[in-house]
Amino acid sequence: MKKTVFVLFLTLGMSQLLLADGIEFFKGDWKAALESARKQNKLLFVDFYATWCGPCIHMSKTVFPDAELGSYVNQHFVSVKINAEEEEQELVGSVNLEAYPTLVFFTSGGEIITRHVGYLEIDELRQLAEDVNQYPALKQAVVKGNATRNQLVRFLTMARQADRALFDQYAPGILQSLSLPDLQDADTWKFVSLADMMPGDNLFKKIIAHTSVLSATHSDFAELIFEALNRQKAKAVAAQNRQLMAPYKDYLKMLYDSLADQKYPAAYFDLLGDKDYYRDMEDLSSYAKSLVQLTDQYHTGSASALLESALELAKASSESGHQAKAVAWAEQALKLEKTKNQVYSASVVFYYAGKNELALKTAQQLYTFELDESEKEAVDDLVKTIQEG
């Protein structure tokens, strides 16, 4: 009996030891990690991090060491940590990192399956790893033609990069068949976000038609719509054809009418669309003209809008008339409202406009506000920049 208890205790103890280290990260370069994954028939999990990144450090201390998470990930993946600012620069360049941490799952052939940008809790990373681990089986079901609709959506959500041919084959039909209840589902919405919609698409029109419901369901609703509108703008700019901005302006108005408290006439969106078009066309004269018209006609009563326009104009143009207009807007904004953020922005406007004495005087007013340590450091830097400028 004692022997049995001892063996059981030893077995449990060994199990805890095996779980204790959390995720085991591969020791070696990317080429060796790929070879290891191929030999073990595993996928790869890569943590692209930076040494100064707070969320990266927090995940390394509190998420990756989790015993149960490590047990699952170690069983199914070869895991790699890459300091994206120093290591494997060819791979880092191909991944097109935008922020840290970026967590990327690869096939053993080095193709990206899916990625997540930002911090994840233990259960969130576990769920993502489980979804990715099912990728080969989901792909097999899709290729054989016996995947359910739910399986197809889950596969296509991950397949956009790793299996683009299959994504292009199946995604259009699924996207066009989505109902409102489908669009309210979080997993389906994630799939929709990969669709590269344009304002003329039936799916886009369907989503816009249900703005009130979907904007309340999905926090990134407006972001998804703006991405589609920006594709339309890019198309117009590439063709150097301002007429192609018409859908951009029309749907922008529809979005504002549905979500914004203040309503604007169609003429407002004509000017806003023209401003955005000319800015991307790098037609400075037309851009500045549209910005001035837009601001003087619609934003003179809003301190934040005046300062936003003033910053745009002051940074974009060194023409004396434009600089004077930017200064006037900033001064008008401070008469309307004088928060520390607005005083800071006005000081920057004055600096860009070459009004260093006014910029310094305005910046020094910030010391009369209650500032935390980081804010005081930012103000000190601004004052120093103006004094040296």
DOMI-704674 format. One record per residue (C-alpha): residue number from 1; residue in three letters; x, y, z. Coordinates in steps of 0.001 Angstrom, whole numbers, padded with zeros to 6 digits. Example, Ala and Ser with C-alpha at 12.3 -4.5 7.8 and 13.67 -1.06 7.14 Angstrom:
BEGIN
+------+------+---------+---------+---------+
! resi ! resn !       x !       y !       z !
+------+------+---------+---------+---------+
!    1 !  Ala !  012300 ! -004500 !  007800 !
!    2 !  Ser !  013670 ! -001060 !  007140 !
+------+------+---------+---------+---------+
***
This chain:
BEGIN
+------+------+---------+---------+---------+
! resi ! resn !       x !       y !       z !
+------+------+---------+---------+---------+
!    1 !  Met !  000000 !  000000 !  000000 !
!    2 !  Lys !  002794 !  002393 !  000949 !
!    3 !  Lys !  004530 !  001570 ! -002300 !
!    4 !  Thr !  001340 !  002308 ! -004281 !
!    5 !  Val !  000835 !  005627 ! -002509 !
!    6 !  Phe !  004485 !  006517 ! -003053 !
!    7 !  Val !  004256 !  005689 ! -006770 !
!    8 !  Leu !  001031 !  007700 ! -007072 !
!    9 !  Phe !  002607 !  010630 ! -005236 !
!   10 !  Leu !  005697 !  010406 ! -007425 !
!   11 !  Thr !  003555 !  010274 ! -010572 !
!   12 !  Leu !  001550 !  013311 ! -009515 !
!   13 !  Gly !  004729 !  015107 ! -008569 !
!   14 !  Met !  006294 !  014374 ! -011934 !
!   15 !  Ser !  003125 !  015601 ! -013675 !
!   16 !  Gln !  003344 !  018888 ! -011832 !
!   17 !  Leu !  007006 !  019186 ! -012758 !
!   18 !  Leu !  006169 !  018550 ! -016399 !
!   19 !  Leu !  003544 !  021293 ! -016286 !
!   20 !  Ala !  005576 !  023745 ! -014246 !
!   21 !  Asp !  007537 !  025437 ! -017003 !
!   22 !  Gly !  004604 !  026610 ! -019118 !
!   23 !  Ile !  005286 !  027147 ! -022816 !
!   24 !  Glu !  008675 !  025780 ! -023839 !
!   25 !  Phe !  010277 !  028084 ! -026391 !
!   26 !  Phe !  012568 !  026607 ! -029023 !
!   27 !  Lys !  016297 !  027181 ! -028658 !
!   28 !  Gly !  017622 !  027893 ! -032122 !
!   29 !  Asp !  017020 !  029993 ! -035216 !
!   30 !  Trp !  013901 !  030125 ! -037402 !
!   31 !  Lys !  015239 !  027655 ! -039962 !
!   32 !  Ala !  015900 !  025087 ! -037245 !
!   33 !  Ala !  012450 !  025688 ! -035726 !
!   34 !  Leu !  010798 !  024999 ! -039087 !
!   35 !  Glu !  012778 !  021786 ! -039437 !
!   36 !  Ser !  011781 !  020719 ! -035927 !
!   37 !  Ala !  008110 !  021406 ! -036699 !
!   38 !  Arg !  008280 !  019366 ! -039913 !
!   39 !  Lys !  009893 !  016408 ! -038166 !
!   40 !  Gln !  007290 !  016457 ! -035375 !
!   41 !  Asn !  004370 !  017226 ! -037723 !
!   42 !  Lys !  003501 !  020299 ! -035652 !
!   43 !  Leu !  002466 !  023866 ! -036364 !
!   44 !  Leu !  004483 !  026817 ! -035053 !
!   45 !  Phe !  003556 !  029507 ! -032543 !
!   46 !  Val !  005731 !  032645 ! -032626 !
!   47 !  Asp !  005776 !  035519 ! -030148 !
!   48 !  Phe !  007196 !  038604 ! -031873 !
!   49 !  Tyr !  008131 !  040978 ! -029055 !
!   50 !  Ala !  010229 !  044018 ! -028169 !
!   51 !  Thr !  012279 !  044356 ! -024998 !
!   52 !  Trp !  010622 !  047686 ! -024085 !
!   53 !  Cys !  007048 !  046444 ! -024676 !
!   54 !  Gly !  005033 !  046341 ! -021431 !
!   55 !  Pro !  002331 !  043895 ! -022615 !
!   56 !  Cys !  005078 !  041614 ! -024006 !
!   57 !  Ile !  006820 !  041524 ! -020637 !
!   58 !  His !  003521 !  040920 ! -018840 !
!   59 !  Met !  002637 !  037976 ! -021090 !
!   60 !  Ser !  006083 !  036477 ! -020554 !
!   61 !  Lys !  005657 !  036706 ! -016783 !
!   62 !  Thr !  001986 !  035795 ! -016327 !
!   63 !  Val !  000654 !  034005 ! -019429 !
!   64 !  Phe !  003382 !  031881 ! -021003 !
!   65 !  Pro !  004394 !  030229 ! -017671 !
!   66 !  Asp !  000862 !  028852 ! -017099 !
!   67 !  Ala !  001117 !  025078 ! -016636 !
!   68 !  Glu ! -002066 !  023996 ! -018430 !
!   69 !  Leu ! -001541 !  026403 ! -021313 !
!   70 !  Gly !  002034 !  025202 ! -021657 !
!   71 !  Ser !  000969 !  021568 ! -021623 !
!   72 !  Tyr ! -001418 !  022112 ! -024538 !
!   73 !  Val !  000830 !  024384 ! -026606 !
!   74 !  Asn !  003904 !  022196 ! -026104 !
!   75 !  Gln !  001969 !  019140 ! -027266 !
!   76 !  His !  000761 !  020697 ! -030514 !
!   77 !  Phe !  003191 !  023477 ! -031458 !
!   78 !  Val !  006840 !  024351 ! -031763 !
!   79 !  Ser !  006982 !  027714 ! -029983 !
!   80 !  Val !  009473 !  030464 ! -030763 !
!   81 !  Lys !  010188 !  033866 ! -029199 !
!   82 !  Ile !  011686 !  036465 ! -031554 !
!   83 !  Asn !  012983 !  039878 ! -030538 !
!   84 !  Ala !  011585 !  041633 ! -033596 !
!   85 !  Glu !  013987 !  044563 ! -033391 !
!   86 !  Glu !  017136 !  042445 ! -033390 !
!   87 !  Glu !  016505 !  038869 ! -034568 !
!   88 !  Glu !  015348 !  037135 ! -037777 !
!   89 !  Gln !  014942 !  040394 ! -039694 !
!   90 !  Glu !  014035 !  038696 ! -042975 !
!   91 !  Leu !  011148 !  036881 ! -041286 !
!   92 !  Val !  010123 !  040014 ! -039364 !
!   93 !  Gly !  009975 !  041974 ! -042619 !
!   94 !  Ser !  007790 !  039361 ! -044293 !
!   95 !  Val !  005315 !  039378 ! -041404 !
!   96 !  Asn !  004782 !  043176 ! -041617 !
!   97 !  Leu !  004554 !  043820 ! -037897 !
!   98 !  Glu !  002610 !  046894 ! -036792 !
!   99 !  Ala !  002668 !  046567 ! -032999 !
!  100 !  Tyr !  003875 !  044370 ! -030146 !
!  101 !  Pro !  003285 !  041737 ! -029131 !
!  102 !  Thr !  002234 !  040097 ! -032384 !
!  103 !  Leu !  001413 !  036416 ! -031964 !
!  104 !  Val !  001608 !  034467 ! -035221 !
!  105 !  Phe !  000786 !  030845 ! -036017 !
!  106 !  Phe !  002558 !  029215 ! -038973 !
!  107 !  Thr !  002330 !  025943 ! -040851 !
!  108 !  Ser !  005461 !  023794 ! -040773 !
!  109 !  Gly !  006129 !  025137 ! -044264 !
!  110 !  Gly !  006367 !  028680 ! -042915 !
!  111 !  Glu !  003016 !  029975 ! -044217 !
!  112 !  Ile !  001060 !  032230 ! -041867 !
!  113 !  Ile ! -002199 !  030697 ! -040651 !
!  114 !  Thr ! -003394 !  033547 ! -038466 !
!  115 !  Arg ! -002124 !  036286 ! -036184 !
!  116 !  His ! -003201 !  038322 ! -033191 !
!  117 !  Val ! -001862 !  041771 ! -032357 !
!  118 !  Gly ! -001785 !  042669 ! -028675 !
!  119 !  Tyr ! -002013 !  041111 ! -025245 !
!  120 !  Leu ! -004007 !  037922 ! -024635 !
!  121 !  Glu ! -005095 !  036376 ! -021354 !
!  122 !  Ile ! -004336 !  032709 ! -020676 !
!  123 !  Asp ! -007785 !  031440 ! -021701 !
!  124 !  Glu ! -007807 !  033627 ! -024832 !
!  125 !  Leu ! -004455 !  032299 ! -026027 !
!  126 !  Arg ! -005553 !  028732 ! -025235 !
!  127 !  Gln ! -008716 !  029186 ! -027329 !
!  128 !  Leu ! -006752 !  030665 ! -030222 !
!  129 !  Ala ! -004261 !  027791 ! -030078 !
!  130 !  Glu ! -007094 !  025238 ! -030076 !
!  131 !  Asp ! -008689 !  026888 ! -033118 !
!  132 !  Val ! -005393 !  026907 ! -034999 !
!  133 !  Asn ! -004666 !  023308 ! -034039 !
!  134 !  Gln ! -007851 !  022277 ! -035847 !
!  135 !  Tyr ! -006737 !  024036 ! -039018 !
!  136 !  Pro ! -005317 !  020953 ! -040824 !
!  137 !  Ala ! -008466 !  018919 ! -040099 !
!  138 !  Leu ! -010711 !  021793 ! -041178 !
!  139 !  Lys ! -008735 !  022164 ! -044397 !
!  140 !  Gln ! -009096 !  018463 ! -045126 !
!  141 !  Ala ! -012867 !  018671 ! -044602 !
!  142 !  Val ! -013088 !  021673 ! -046927 !
!  143 !  Val ! -011005 !  020017 ! -049654 !
!  144 !  Lys ! -013105 !  016842 ! -049434 !
!  145 !  Gly ! -016288 !  018908 ! -049635 !
!  146 !  Asn ! -017830 !  017669 ! -046393 !
!  147 !  Ala ! -017216 !  020732 ! -044182 !
!  148 !  Thr ! -020217 !  022218 ! -042420 !
!  149 !  Arg ! -020960 !  025912 ! -042871 !
!  150 !  Asn ! -019553 !  026643 ! -039405 !
!  151 !  Gln ! -016379 !  024674 ! -040171 !
!  152 !  Leu ! -016012 !  026489 ! -043474 !
!  153 !  Val ! -016280 !  029899 ! -041792 !
!  154 !  Arg ! -013737 !  028905 ! -039133 !
!  155 !  Phe ! -011349 !  027597 ! -041782 !
!  156 !  Leu ! -011687 !  030623 ! -044058 !
!  157 !  Thr ! -011069 !  032990 ! -041140 !
!  158 !  Met ! -007623 !  031441 ! -040793 !
!  159 !  Ala ! -007012 !  030569 ! -044459 !
!  160 !  Arg ! -006796 !  034042 ! -045977 !
!  161 !  Gln ! -003000 !  034040 ! -045825 !
!  162 !  Ala ! -002044 !  030364 ! -045694 !
!  163 !  Asp ! -004500 !  029085 ! -048337 !
!  164 !  Arg ! -005511 !  032115 ! -050363 !
!  165 !  Ala ! -006691 !  030010 ! -053317 !
!  166 !  Leu ! -009201 !  028171 ! -051118 !
!  167 !  Phe ! -010214 !  031440 ! -049464 !
!  168 !  Asp ! -010915 !  033028 ! -052850 !
!  169 !  Gln ! -012820 !  029924 ! -053956 !
!  170 !  Tyr ! -015217 !  029669 ! -051020 !
!  171 !  Ala ! -015341 !  033071 ! -049307 !
!  172 !  Pro ! -017470 !  035010 ! -051848 !
!  173 !  Gly ! -020359 !  032546 ! -051714 !
!  174 !  Ile ! -020381 !  032425 ! -047919 !
!  175 !  Leu ! -020117 !  036201 ! -047584 !
!  176 !  Gln ! -023026 !  036885 ! -049916 !
!  177 !  Ser ! -025276 !  034405 ! -048104 !
!  178 !  Leu ! -024857 !  035887 ! -044617 !
!  179 !  Ser ! -028036 !  036934 ! -042823 !
!  180 !  Leu ! -028357 !  039527 ! -040057 !
!  181 !  Pro ! -028158 !  036844 ! -037314 !
!  182 !  Asp ! -025003 !  035528 ! -039022 !
!  183 !  Leu ! -023497 !  039020 ! -039019 !
!  184 !  Gln ! -024220 !  039396 ! -035314 !
!  185 !  Asp ! -022148 !  036295 ! -034519 !
!  186 !  Ala ! -018654 !  037208 ! -033271 !
!  187 !  Asp ! -016814 !  034458 ! -035192 !
!  188 !  Thr ! -018626 !  035250 ! -038438 !
!  189 !  Trp ! -017920 !  038961 ! -037980 !
!  190 !  Lys ! -014222 !  038180 ! -037650 !
!  191 !  Phe ! -014466 !  036365 ! -040984 !
!  192 !  Val ! -016312 !  039333 ! -042536 !
!  193 !  Ser ! -013505 !  041666 ! -041447 !
!  194 !  Leu ! -011168 !  039804 ! -043833 !
!  195 !  Ala ! -013353 !  040371 ! -046874 !
!  196 !  Asp ! -011738 !  043529 ! -048357 !
!  197 !  Met ! -015203 !  044981 ! -048980 !
!  198 !  Met ! -015859 !  047920 ! -051277 !
!  199 !  Pro ! -018811 !  050319 ! -050856 !
!  200 !  Gly ! -020561 !  048913 ! -053931 !
!  201 !  Asp ! -020552 !  045320 ! -052670 !
!  202 !  Asn ! -023850 !  043698 ! -051710 !
!  203 !  Leu ! -022359 !  042625 ! -048386 !
!  204 !  Phe ! -021325 !  046204 ! -047600 !
!  205 !  Lys ! -024818 !  047465 ! -048438 !
!  206 !  Lys ! -026340 !  044785 ! -046208 !
!  207 !  Ile ! -024087 !  045787 ! -043310 !
!  208 !  Ile ! -024811 !  049494 ! -043752 !
!  209 !  Ala ! -028550 !  048754 ! -043833 !
!  210 !  His ! -028242 !  047258 ! -040335 !
!  211 !  Thr ! -025911 !  049888 ! -038882 !
!  212 !  Ser ! -027873 !  050436 ! -035662 !
!  213 !  Val ! -027920 !  046721 ! -034779 !
!  214 !  Leu ! -024391 !  045820 ! -035865 !
!  215 !  Ser ! -022725 !  048911 ! -034394 !
!  216 !  Ala ! -024265 !  047982 ! -031038 !
!  217 !  Thr ! -023061 !  044385 ! -031406 !
!  218 !  His ! -019495 !  044908 ! -032639 !
!  219 !  Ser ! -017120 !  047497 ! -031175 !
!  220 !  Asp ! -015077 !  047590 ! -034397 !
!  221 !  Phe ! -018084 !  048252 ! -036661 !
!  222 !  Ala ! -017056 !  051799 ! -037624 !
!  223 !  Glu ! -013457 !  050679 ! -038178 !
!  224 !  Leu ! -014629 !  048011 ! -040632 !
!  225 !  Ile ! -016734 !  050523 ! -042567 !
!  226 !  Phe ! -013927 !  053085 ! -042713 !
!  227 !  Glu ! -011560 !  050428 ! -044054 !
!  228 !  Ala ! -013984 !  049790 ! -046929 !
!  229 !  Leu ! -014377 !  053519 ! -047571 !
!  230 !  Asn ! -010613 !  053973 ! -047601 !
!  231 !  Arg ! -010320 !  051255 ! -050257 !
!  232 !  Gln ! -012715 !  053292 ! -052388 !
!  233 !  Lys ! -010628 !  056411 ! -051773 !
!  234 !  Ala ! -007446 !  054543 ! -052721 !
!  235 !  Lys ! -009136 !  053437 ! -055940 !
!  236 !  Ala ! -010061 !  057044 ! -056772 !
!  237 !  Val ! -006552 !  058297 ! -056010 !
!  238 !  Ala ! -004921 !  055544 ! -058068 !
!  239 !  Ala ! -007156 !  056439 ! -061022 !
!  240 !  Gln ! -006730 !  060188 ! -060338 !
!  241 !  Asn ! -010495 !  060413 ! -060694 !
!  242 !  Arg ! -012346 !  062490 ! -058089 !
!  243 !  Gln ! -015699 !  061245 ! -059413 !
!  244 !  Leu ! -014908 !  057841 ! -057915 !
!  245 !  Met ! -015153 !  059480 ! -054489 !
!  246 !  Ala ! -018963 !  059655 ! -054782 !
!  247 !  Pro ! -019601 !  056337 ! -052936 !
!  248 !  Tyr ! -017087 !  057386 ! -050268 !
!  249 !  Lys ! -019007 !  060610 ! -049631 !
!  250 !  Asp ! -022470 !  059026 ! -049778 !
!  251 !  Tyr ! -021737 !  056193 ! -047360 !
!  252 !  Leu ! -019756 !  058463 ! -045057 !
!  253 !  Lys ! -022876 !  060598 ! -044711 !
!  254 !  Met ! -025001 !  057516 ! -044033 !
!  255 !  Leu ! -022575 !  056393 ! -041333 !
!  256 !  Tyr ! -022493 !  059811 ! -039644 !
!  257 !  Asp ! -026280 !  060107 ! -039832 !
!  258 !  Ser ! -026611 !  056756 ! -038061 !
!  259 !  Leu ! -023892 !  057082 ! -035422 !
!  260 !  Ala ! -023025 !  060743 ! -034836 !
!  261 !  Asp ! -025006 !  063089 ! -032607 !
!  262 !  Gln ! -024606 !  066046 ! -034945 !
!  263 !  Lys ! -026095 !  065865 ! -038439 !
!  264 !  Tyr ! -024428 !  067512 ! -041429 !
!  265 !  Pro ! -025751 !  068268 ! -044938 !
!  266 !  Ala ! -024476 !  066516 ! -048056 !
!  267 !  Ala ! -022312 !  069567 ! -048852 !
!  268 !  Tyr ! -020286 !  068869 ! -045704 !
!  269 !  Phe ! -019370 !  065401 ! -046937 !
!  270 !  Asp ! -018545 !  066756 ! -050394 !
!  271 !  Leu ! -015939 !  069010 ! -048789 !
!  272 !  Leu ! -014728 !  066291 ! -046416 !
!  273 !  Gly ! -014336 !  063807 ! -049269 !
!  274 !  Asp ! -012544 !  066380 ! -051430 !
!  275 !  Lys ! -010167 !  067207 ! -048574 !
!  276 !  Asp ! -009284 !  063546 ! -048056 !
!  277 !  Tyr ! -008880 !  062965 ! -051798 !
!  278 !  Tyr ! -006628 !  065971 ! -052391 !
!  279 !  Arg ! -004542 !  065152 ! -049312 !
!  280 !  Asp ! -003810 !  061654 ! -050624 !
!  281 !  Met ! -003220 !  063071 ! -054108 !
!  282 !  Glu ! -000661 !  065428 ! -052498 !
!  283 !  Asp ! -002406 !  068371 ! -054158 !
!  284 !  Leu ! -001564 !  070806 ! -051372 !
!  285 !  Ser ! -003361 !  073829 ! -052790 !
!  286 !  Ser ! -006679 !  072042 ! -053337 !
!  287 !  Tyr ! -006351 !  070192 ! -050032 !
!  288 !  Ala ! -005826 !  073409 ! -048068 !
!  289 !  Lys ! -008701 !  075117 ! -049878 !
!  290 !  Ser ! -011090 !  072270 ! -049000 !
!  291 !  Leu ! -009895 !  072193 ! -045384 !
!  292 !  Val ! -010383 !  075950 ! -044964 !
!  293 !  Gln ! -013872 !  075825 ! -046485 !
!  294 !  Leu ! -014852 !  072837 ! -044350 !
!  295 !  Thr ! -013604 !  074377 ! -041118 !
!  296 !  Asp ! -014881 !  077916 ! -041658 !
!  297 !  Gln ! -018326 !  076721 ! -042717 !
!  298 !  Tyr ! -018921 !  073962 ! -040170 !
!  299 !  His ! -016424 !  073890 ! -037280 !
!  300 !  Thr ! -015979 !  077418 ! -035941 !
!  301 !  Gly ! -017989 !  076605 ! -032811 !
!  302 !  Ser ! -015947 !  073568 ! -031768 !
!  303 !  Ala ! -012596 !  074034 ! -030032 !
!  304 !  Ser ! -011460 !  070456 ! -030687 !
!  305 !  Ala ! -012437 !  070597 ! -034384 !
!  306 !  Leu ! -010714 !  073964 ! -034836 !
!  307 !  Leu ! -007506 !  072658 ! -033285 !
!  308 !  Glu ! -007617 !  069476 ! -035363 !
!  309 !  Ser ! -007912 !  071555 ! -038538 !
!  310 !  Ala ! -005248 !  073985 ! -037339 !
!  311 !  Leu ! -002782 !  071161 ! -036729 !
!  312 !  Glu ! -003538 !  069660 ! -040147 !
!  313 !  Leu ! -003036 !  072953 ! -041949 !
!  314 !  Ala !  000019 !  074099 ! -039995 !
!  315 !  Lys !  001836 !  070805 ! -040601 !
!  316 !  Ala !  000786 !  070497 ! -044251 !
!  317 !  Ser !  001565 !  073958 ! -045604 !
!  318 !  Ser !  004248 !  076571 ! -045032 !
!  319 !  Glu !  002356 !  079182 ! -047078 !
!  320 !  Ser !  001984 !  082351 ! -045009 !
!  321 !  Gly ! -001761 !  082611 ! -045565 !
!  322 !  His ! -002309 !  079035 ! -044414 !
!  323 !  Gln ! -000072 !  079522 ! -041381 !
!  324 !  Ala ! -002007 !  082658 ! -040416 !
!  325 !  Lys ! -005296 !  080787 ! -040768 !
!  326 !  Ala ! -004019 !  077942 ! -038555 !
!  327 !  Val ! -002936 !  080430 ! -035871 !
!  328 !  Ala ! -006317 !  082180 ! -036009 !
!  329 !  Trp ! -008158 !  078871 ! -035593 !
!  330 !  Ala ! -005995 !  077908 ! -032609 !
!  331 !  Glu ! -006536 !  081283 ! -030931 !
!  332 !  Gln ! -010281 !  081013 ! -031537 !
!  333 !  Ala ! -010299 !  077501 ! -030065 !
!  334 !  Leu ! -008672 !  078695 ! -026836 !
!  335 !  Lys ! -011342 !  081373 ! -026490 !
!  336 !  Leu ! -014005 !  078676 ! -026710 !
!  337 !  Glu ! -012404 !  076168 ! -024343 !
!  338 !  Lys ! -009080 !  075865 ! -022563 !
!  339 !  Thr ! -008285 !  072343 ! -021361 !
!  340 !  Lys ! -004692 !  071210 ! -020984 !
!  341 !  Asn ! -004939 !  069077 ! -024133 !
!  342 !  Gln ! -006199 !  072041 ! -026118 !
!  343 !  Val ! -003530 !  074362 ! -024750 !
!  344 !  Tyr ! -000900 !  071774 ! -025680 !
!  345 !  Ser ! -002312 !  071420 ! -029223 !
!  346 !  Ala ! -002501 !  075191 ! -029683 !
!  347 !  Ser !  001120 !  075546 ! -028620 !
!  348 !  Val !  002131 !  072965 ! -031231 !
!  349 !  Val !  000137 !  074845 ! -033893 !
!  350 !  Phe !  001887 !  078112 ! -033015 !
!  351 !  Tyr !  005256 !  076349 ! -033161 !
!  352 !  Tyr !  004577 !  074844 ! -036600 !
!  353 !  Ala !  003411 !  078264 ! -037798 !
!  354 !  Gly !  006707 !  079839 ! -036748 !
!  355 !  Lys !  005193 !  081809 ! -033847 !
!  356 !  Asn !  007781 !  080638 ! -031332 !
!  357 !  Glu !  007224 !  083386 ! -028770 !
!  358 !  Leu !  003477 !  082716 ! -028723 !
!  359 !  Ala !  004102 !  078956 ! -028720 !
!  360 !  Leu !  006408 !  079206 ! -025685 !
!  361 !  Lys !  004034 !  081482 ! -023783 !
!  362 !  Thr !  001159 !  079077 ! -024454 !
!  363 !  Ala !  003181 !  075987 ! -023554 !
!  364 !  Gln !  004248 !  077515 ! -020231 !
!  365 !  Gln !  000565 !  077937 ! -019326 !
!  366 !  Leu !  000414 !  074145 ! -019119 !
!  367 !  Tyr !  002329 !  074248 ! -015829 !
!  368 !  Thr ! -000738 !  075872 ! -014233 !
!  369 !  Phe ! -002690 !  072640 ! -014808 !
!  370 !  Glu ! -002467 !  069541 ! -012657 !
!  371 !  Leu ! -000058 !  067257 ! -014532 !
!  372 !  Asp !  000959 !  063691 ! -013846 !
!  373 !  Glu !  004573 !  062637 ! -014299 !
!  374 !  Ser !  004266 !  061627 ! -017964 !
!  375 !  Glu !  002313 !  064786 ! -018831 !
!  376 !  Lys !  004898 !  067011 ! -017152 !
!  377 !  Glu !  007641 !  065222 ! -019079 !
!  378 !  Ala !  005757 !  065846 ! -022342 !
!  379 !  Val !  005343 !  069540 ! -021499 !
!  380 !  Asp !  009032 !  069837 ! -020581 !
!  381 !  Asp !  009946 !  068300 ! -023939 !
!  382 !  Leu !  007614 !  070680 ! -025781 !
!  383 !  Val !  009047 !  073738 ! -024037 !
!  384 !  Lys !  012592 !  072567 ! -024765 !
!  385 !  Thr !  011758 !  071956 ! -028439 !
!  386 !  Ile !  010271 !  075436 ! -028808 !
!  387 !  Gln !  013217 !  077082 ! -027058 !
!  388 !  Glu !  015679 !  075251 ! -029293 !
!  389 !  Gly !  013630 !  075880 ! -032438 !
+------+------+---------+---------+---------+
***
